[in-house]
């Protein structure tokens, strides 16, 4: 019987394959920088799960010259699809070795690695496409927004509905005043039930698989022993790695109301939940945001529901509520969107959504590539949109952690009034070797 390779054998083999590819790719690194007619050269951080489709998009609109994933099996699968790309397990090593040969970076990792990977790329002057939520913490969201602005790089968060005609048209109609003042917003998702566990304790430690670089997977998170259930998907339910149901779906489902109403900088937030064991997010939560007047928009509340909780059907005249969606209650009508991505919005009780002008998108990833080539920012760019949307979403998780207390938010000072004990959740301490 053939013996299984040891971890040392695996790492040696991977290093040999990667170095051969590095030398091949770096040999051409002195070619002139791209012109607007050239294909964008991508390095892809995280190539499994959503990273698989993000890498495919990069290959469709450009050239994938480097790939990175701490899981050898995932990496080998991608290497077969992109045989000319250099392969790495550590994005820090990849960006250090390949920065002269790449123009843009996709980041499709667990949430806790978004910010350090994106920040390193932007420090090197690279354009960045990063999956939602943009970051794991509010401080990180602000750092990425500032970096993108200072470095003048093209950026985009992976909340695909932002590019849909349906979402943009409805948002523009609300902005136009066609439905009068907005009174309240309700957003919900069926997650996490049936998708990944929440409200559970830390799983039993297990040996690290020979094909996984656990240190790189952990990245900036506090050191802990490996266990089944973290990798490759269930990490979303753990406070140290993911952002729970709200973080997973909020940047999609709240996107319509955010675009229409500029729902940034809440003045207060409060959450009820099944309980916070400080290890994983609750089985369910209901989060109420309070927004003060902003520009021509008056005060408004947004209530978020997850884990099986939903708003009252009375808001939509008894219509059946979808697994995820949003309701926007206005003076002149109620809008019901039964879709996670902002499509298919209807006016309750009949009526039409007016045909108002709005900027159409060439497609979500195409919009990012156009921004790289031509400089016109994608709508969901870091400084003006994605960072603020992510911050609003993550404030809900801060309220979930605080379990029932109304938190008054000082957006300018980036702190909860009277709660300095929550500061570590806003600005975490990274493990040695990881930085913004």
C-alpha positions as CSV (number, residue, x, y, z in Angstrom):
1,X,0.0,0.0,0.0
2,X,1.3,3.5,-0.9
3,X,2.1,5.5,2.2
4,X,0.6,9.0,2.7
5,X,3.0,11.9,2.4
6,X,4.1,13.6,5.6
7,X,3.4,17.3,6.2
8,X,7.1,18.0,5.5
9,X,6.8,16.2,2.1
10,X,3.7,18.1,1.2
11,X,5.2,21.5,2.0
12,X,8.5,20.7,0.2
13,X,6.6,19.6,-2.9
14,X,4.4,22.7,-2.8
15,X,7.4,24.9,-2.3
16,X,9.1,23.3,-5.3
17,X,6.1,23.8,-7.5
18,X,5.6,27.3,-6.4
19,X,9.2,28.3,-6.8
20,X,9.3,27.0,-10.3
21,X,6.3,29.1,-11.2
22,X,7.6,32.1,-9.4
23,X,10.8,32.0,-11.4
24,X,8.9,31.6,-14.6
25,X,6.6,34.5,-13.8
26,X,9.2,36.8,-12.2
27,X,11.4,36.4,-15.3
28,X,8.9,38.5,-17.2
29,X,8.3,41.0,-14.4
30,X,10.4,43.7,-16.2
31,X,7.9,44.0,-19.0
32,X,6.3,47.5,-19.2
33,X,3.4,48.3,-17.0
34,X,0.0,47.7,-18.6
35,X,-1.7,50.2,-20.9
36,X,-5.4,50.6,-20.9
37,X,-5.7,48.0,-23.7
38,X,-3.8,45.4,-21.8
39,X,-5.4,42.6,-19.7
40,X,-5.2,43.2,-15.9
41,X,-2.8,40.9,-14.1
42,X,-4.4,39.4,-11.0
43,X,-3.2,37.7,-7.9
44,X,-6.0,35.8,-6.2
45,X,-6.0,35.3,-2.4
46,X,-8.3,32.4,-1.5
47,X,-9.3,30.2,-4.5
48,X,-11.9,27.9,-2.9
49,X,-15.5,28.5,-2.2
50,X,-16.4,32.0,-3.3
51,X,-12.8,32.5,-4.2
52,X,-13.2,29.9,-7.0
53,X,-15.8,32.1,-8.8
54,X,-13.8,35.3,-8.0
55,X,-10.7,33.8,-9.6
56,X,-12.8,32.7,-12.6
57,X,-14.0,36.3,-13.0
58,X,-10.4,37.5,-12.8
59,X,-9.4,35.0,-15.6
60,X,-12.4,36.2,-17.7
61,X,-11.5,39.8,-17.5
62,X,-7.7,39.6,-17.1
63,X,-4.9,37.2,-16.5
64,X,-4.4,35.2,-13.3
65,X,-0.7,35.2,-12.7
66,X,-0.6,34.1,-9.0
67,X,-2.9,32.1,-6.7
68,X,-2.8,31.7,-3.0
69,X,-4.6,29.3,-0.6
70,X,-3.4,27.7,2.7
71,X,-5.2,24.5,1.7
72,X,-3.0,22.4,-0.6
73,X,-5.9,20.5,-2.1
74,X,-7.7,23.7,-3.0
75,X,-4.5,25.2,-4.3
76,X,-3.8,22.2,-6.6
77,X,-7.3,22.3,-8.0
78,X,-6.7,26.0,-8.9
79,X,-3.2,25.2,-10.3
80,X,-4.8,22.8,-12.8
81,X,-7.1,25.5,-14.0
82,X,-4.4,28.2,-14.1
83,X,-1.2,26.3,-14.9
84,X,0.8,29.4,-15.7
85,X,0.0,31.1,-12.3
86,X,2.6,31.0,-9.5
87,X,1.1,29.2,-6.4
88,X,1.5,30.1,-2.7
89,X,0.1,29.2,0.7
90,X,0.8,32.5,2.3
91,X,-0.5,35.8,0.8
92,X,2.3,37.8,2.5
93,X,4.9,35.7,0.6
94,X,2.9,35.9,-2.6
95,X,2.6,39.7,-2.5
96,X,6.2,40.2,-1.6
97,X,7.4,37.9,-4.4
98,X,4.9,38.9,-7.1
99,X,4.1,42.6,-6.6
100,X,6.2,43.6,-9.6
101,X,4.2,41.3,-11.9
102,X,0.6,42.0,-10.8
103,X,-1.8,44.9,-11.1
104,X,-4.8,43.8,-8.9
105,X,-5.6,41.4,-6.1
106,X,-8.8,39.5,-5.3
107,X,-9.3,38.7,-1.6
108,X,-11.8,35.8,-1.0
109,X,-10.7,34.5,2.4
110,X,-12.5,34.0,5.7
111,X,-13.5,37.5,7.1
112,X,-10.7,37.9,9.6
113,X,-8.0,37.8,6.8
114,X,-9.7,40.3,4.5
115,X,-8.2,43.5,5.9
116,X,-4.5,42.4,6.3
117,X,-4.5,40.9,2.8
118,X,-6.2,43.9,1.2
119,X,-4.1,46.4,3.1
120,X,-0.8,44.8,2.1
121,X,-1.9,44.8,-1.5
122,X,-2.9,48.5,-1.4
123,X,0.4,49.4,0.4
124,X,2.0,48.0,-2.7
125,X,-0.1,50.2,-4.9
126,X,-2.4,47.3,-6.1
127,X,-6.1,47.6,-7.0
128,X,-8.2,45.4,-4.7
129,X,-11.4,43.4,-5.1
130,X,-12.5,42.1,-1.7
131,X,-15.4,39.9,-0.7
132,X,-18.1,41.1,1.7
133,X,-18.1,42.0,4.5
134,X,-15.2,44.2,3.6
135,X,-13.6,43.6,7.0
136,X,-13.9,41.8,10.3
137,X,-13.9,45.0,12.4
138,X,-14.9,48.7,12.1
139,X,-11.3,49.9,12.6
140,X,-10.2,47.8,9.7
141,X,-13.0,49.2,7.5
142,X,-11.7,52.7,8.1
143,X,-8.1,51.8,7.5
144,X,-8.9,50.2,4.1
145,X,-11.0,53.2,3.1
146,X,-8.2,55.6,3.9
147,X,-5.6,53.4,2.2
148,X,-7.6,53.2,-1.0
149,X,-8.0,57.0,-1.0
150,X,-4.4,57.7,-0.2
151,X,-3.0,55.2,-2.7
152,X,-5.5,56.2,-5.4
153,X,-6.2,52.5,-6.3
154,X,-9.4,51.1,-7.7
155,X,-11.4,49.0,-5.2
156,X,-14.6,47.1,-4.9
157,X,-16.4,45.0,-2.4
158,X,-18.1,41.8,-3.5
159,X,-21.7,42.7,-3.0
160,X,-22.9,41.8,-6.5
161,X,-26.4,43.2,-6.2
162,X,-24.9,46.7,-6.2
163,X,-24.5,46.3,-10.0
164,X,-28.1,45.2,-10.7
165,X,-30.5,47.4,-12.6
166,X,-33.3,46.4,-10.3
167,X,-31.6,47.6,-7.2
168,X,-30.3,50.8,-8.7
169,X,-33.6,51.7,-10.2
170,X,-35.5,51.2,-7.0
171,X,-32.9,53.1,-5.0
172,X,-33.1,56.0,-7.5
173,X,-36.9,56.0,-7.2
174,X,-36.8,56.2,-3.4
175,X,-34.1,59.0,-3.6
176,X,-36.3,60.9,-6.1
177,X,-39.0,61.2,-3.4
178,X,-41.5,59.2,-5.5
179,X,-42.7,57.3,-2.4
180,X,-42.3,60.2,0.1
181,X,-40.3,60.1,3.3
182,X,-39.1,56.6,4.4
183,X,-40.3,55.7,7.9
184,X,-38.7,52.4,8.6
185,X,-36.8,49.5,7.0
186,X,-36.8,45.8,7.8
187,X,-34.2,43.3,6.6
188,X,-34.0,39.6,7.3
189,X,-32.3,36.3,6.4
190,X,-32.8,32.7,7.1
191,X,-29.2,32.2,8.0
192,X,-27.5,30.8,10.0
193,X,-30.0,28.0,10.5
194,X,-29.1,25.1,8.2
195,X,-26.0,26.9,6.8
196,X,-23.4,26.7,9.6
197,X,-23.7,26.3,13.4
198,X,-24.1,29.3,15.8
199,X,-24.8,29.3,19.5
200,X,-22.4,26.4,20.0
201,X,-19.2,26.0,22.0
202,X,-15.7,25.6,20.8
203,X,-15.2,22.2,19.1
204,X,-12.8,19.5,20.3
205,X,-9.2,20.0,19.1
206,X,-8.0,17.7,16.3
207,X,-4.7,17.2,14.5
208,X,-4.1,19.7,11.7
209,X,-4.6,18.1,8.3
210,X,-1.3,17.6,6.4
211,X,-2.6,19.7,3.5
212,X,-3.5,22.8,5.6
213,X,-1.2,25.6,6.6
214,X,-3.1,26.3,9.9
215,X,-0.8,29.2,10.9
216,X,-1.7,31.1,7.7
217,X,-5.3,30.2,7.9
218,X,-5.4,31.7,11.4
219,X,-3.7,34.8,10.2
220,X,-4.2,37.7,12.6
221,X,-6.7,35.8,14.8
222,X,-5.6,34.6,18.3
223,X,-3.8,31.3,18.3
224,X,-6.0,28.3,18.9
225,X,-5.7,24.6,18.1
226,X,-7.3,23.3,15.0
227,X,-10.7,21.6,15.1
228,X,-13.1,20.2,12.6
229,X,-15.7,22.8,11.8
230,X,-13.6,25.8,11.1
231,X,-12.3,25.0,7.7
232,X,-13.5,25.3,4.9
233,X,-16.9,27.0,5.6
234,X,-18.3,26.9,9.2
235,X,-15.8,29.6,10.3
236,X,-18.6,32.2,9.7
237,X,-20.2,31.4,13.0
238,X,-17.1,32.1,15.2
239,X,-16.5,35.5,16.6
240,X,-12.7,35.2,15.9
241,X,-13.1,34.4,12.2
242,X,-16.4,35.4,10.8
243,X,-19.2,38.0,11.2
244,X,-22.2,35.7,11.6
245,X,-25.4,35.8,9.7
246,X,-25.5,39.6,9.8
247,X,-22.0,39.9,8.4
248,X,-22.6,37.3,5.8
249,X,-25.8,38.6,4.4
250,X,-26.1,42.2,5.6
251,X,-24.0,43.7,2.9
252,X,-26.4,42.1,0.4
253,X,-29.8,42.5,2.0
254,X,-29.2,46.0,3.5
255,X,-27.7,47.2,0.2
256,X,-30.9,48.5,-1.4
257,X,-31.8,50.7,1.6
258,X,-28.2,51.7,2.1
259,X,-28.0,53.0,-1.5
260,X,-31.4,54.7,-1.4
261,X,-31.0,56.3,2.1
262,X,-27.3,56.6,2.8
263,X,-27.6,54.6,6.0
264,X,-24.2,55.3,7.4
265,X,-23.2,56.4,10.9
266,X,-26.1,55.1,13.1
267,X,-26.7,57.1,16.2
268,X,-27.6,54.0,18.3
269,X,-28.1,50.3,18.0
270,X,-29.6,47.6,20.2
271,X,-29.9,43.8,19.8
272,X,-31.9,41.0,21.3
273,X,-30.7,37.4,20.7
274,X,-30.7,33.8,21.9
275,X,-27.6,34.7,23.9
276,X,-23.9,35.3,23.4
277,X,-21.5,32.7,24.7
278,X,-18.6,34.8,23.4
279,X,-17.4,31.9,21.2
280,X,-20.0,31.8,18.4
281,X,-22.7,34.2,17.3
282,X,-26.2,33.5,18.6
283,X,-28.7,31.1,17.0
284,X,-30.8,34.2,16.2
285,X,-30.8,37.9,16.7
286,X,-33.0,41.0,16.1
287,X,-31.0,44.2,15.8
288,X,-32.6,47.7,15.7
289,X,-30.6,50.6,14.2
290,X,-31.4,54.3,14.7
291,X,-30.3,56.8,12.1
292,X,-30.5,60.5,12.5
293,X,-31.5,62.9,9.7
294,X,-29.0,63.1,6.9
295,X,-29.3,65.6,4.1
296,X,-32.9,65.6,2.8
297,X,-33.6,62.3,4.6
298,X,-35.3,62.4,8.0
299,X,-34.6,60.0,10.8
300,X,-35.2,56.4,10.1
301,X,-35.0,53.0,11.8
302,X,-33.8,49.7,10.3
303,X,-34.5,46.4,12.0
304,X,-32.5,43.3,11.1
305,X,-33.7,39.7,11.8
306,X,-31.8,36.4,11.4
307,X,-31.8,32.8,12.4
308,X,-35.5,32.3,11.6
309,X,-36.8,35.6,13.0
310,X,-38.8,37.8,10.6
311,X,-40.8,41.0,10.6
312,X,-44.6,41.0,10.8
313,X,-46.4,40.0,7.7
314,X,-48.8,42.8,8.4
315,X,-46.2,45.1,6.9
316,X,-46.8,43.5,3.5
317,X,-50.5,43.0,3.8
318,X,-50.1,39.4,4.8
319,X,-47.9,38.4,1.9
320,X,-45.6,35.4,2.4
321,X,-42.1,36.5,3.4
322,X,-39.2,35.0,1.5
323,X,-36.2,33.4,3.2
324,X,-34.4,36.7,2.9
325,X,-35.4,40.2,1.8
326,X,-36.3,43.7,2.8
327,X,-39.3,46.0,3.4
328,X,-39.1,49.7,3.1
329,X,-42.1,51.5,4.6
330,X,-42.6,55.0,3.0
331,X,-45.3,57.7,3.3
332,X,-46.8,56.9,-0.1
333,X,-46.4,53.1,-0.2
334,X,-44.5,50.1,1.1
335,X,-41.8,48.4,-1.0
336,X,-41.2,44.7,-0.6
337,X,-38.0,43.1,-2.0
338,X,-38.2,39.3,-1.7
339,X,-34.6,38.9,-2.9
340,X,-31.2,38.9,-1.1
341,X,-29.6,41.0,-3.9
342,X,-32.3,43.7,-4.4
343,X,-34.1,42.2,-7.3
344,X,-37.9,41.9,-7.9
345,X,-39.1,44.8,-5.6
346,X,-42.9,45.3,-5.6
347,X,-45.2,48.0,-4.3
348,X,-47.6,46.4,-1.8
349,X,-51.2,47.0,-2.8
350,X,-50.3,47.7,-6.4
351,X,-48.7,50.6,-8.1
352,X,-45.6,51.0,-10.2
353,X,-42.0,51.9,-9.5
354,X,-41.4,55.0,-11.6
355,X,-38.9,54.9,-14.4
356,X,-36.3,57.2,-13.1
357,X,-32.8,57.7,-14.5
358,X,-29.9,55.8,-13.0
359,X,-26.4,54.8,-14.0
360,X,-26.3,51.2,-15.4
361,X,-23.5,48.9,-14.6
362,X,-21.6,46.7,-17.1
363,X,-21.6,44.0,-14.6
364,X,-20.2,43.7,-11.1
365,X,-16.7,42.4,-11.8
366,X,-16.5,44.2,-15.1
367,X,-17.2,47.5,-13.2
368,X,-14.1,46.8,-11.1
369,X,-11.9,46.1,-14.1
370,X,-13.2,49.2,-15.8
371,X,-12.2,51.1,-12.7
372,X,-8.7,49.6,-12.8
373,X,-8.3,50.6,-16.5
374,X,-10.1,53.9,-16.7
375,X,-10.1,55.3,-13.1
376,X,-13.9,55.8,-12.7
377,X,-14.7,54.3,-9.3
378,X,-16.9,51.2,-9.0
379,X,-20.0,52.1,-7.0
380,X,-19.1,49.7,-4.2
381,X,-15.6,51.2,-3.8
382,X,-14.0,51.1,-0.4
383,X,-13.8,54.9,0.5
384,X,-17.2,56.1,-0.5
385,X,-19.5,53.0,-0.1
386,X,-18.2,49.6,1.0
387,X,-16.4,50.8,4.1
388,X,-19.5,52.7,5.4
389,X,-21.9,49.8,4.6
390,X,-19.6,47.3,6.3
391,X,-19.4,49.6,9.3
392,X,-23.1,49.8,9.6
393,X,-23.4,46.0,9.4
394,X,-20.7,45.4,12.0
395,X,-22.2,47.8,14.5
396,X,-25.1,45.4,14.6
397,X,-22.7,42.7,15.7
398,X,-21.3,45.0,18.4
399,X,-24.9,45.3,19.7
400,X,-25.3,41.5,19.6
401,X,-22.1,41.2,21.7
402,X,-23.5,43.7,24.3
403,X,-26.7,41.6,24.6
404,X,-29.7,43.9,24.9
405,X,-28.1,47.2,25.8
406,X,-28.8,50.2,23.7
407,X,-25.4,51.5,22.5
408,X,-25.0,55.1,21.5
409,X,-22.5,55.4,18.7
410,X,-20.0,58.2,18.3
411,X,-19.1,57.8,14.6
412,X,-16.5,60.6,14.6
413,X,-14.7,59.2,17.6
414,X,-15.2,55.6,16.6
415,X,-16.4,54.5,20.0
416,X,-19.5,53.5,22.0
417,X,-20.3,56.3,24.5
418,X,-19.5,55.1,28.0
419,X,-18.3,51.7,26.9
420,X,-14.5,51.6,26.7
421,X,-14.7,47.9,27.3
422,X,-16.0,47.4,23.8
423,X,-12.9,49.1,22.2
424,X,-11.0,45.8,21.7
425,X,-13.9,44.7,19.5
426,X,-13.5,47.8,17.4
427,X,-9.7,47.7,17.1
428,X,-8.4,44.2,17.7
429,X,-4.8,43.2,18.5
430,X,-3.3,41.2,15.7
431,X,-1.2,38.1,16.3
432,X,2.6,38.7,15.8
433,X,3.5,38.6,12.1
434,X,0.3,40.1,10.9
435,X,-0.4,43.8,10.3
436,X,-2.4,46.4,8.6
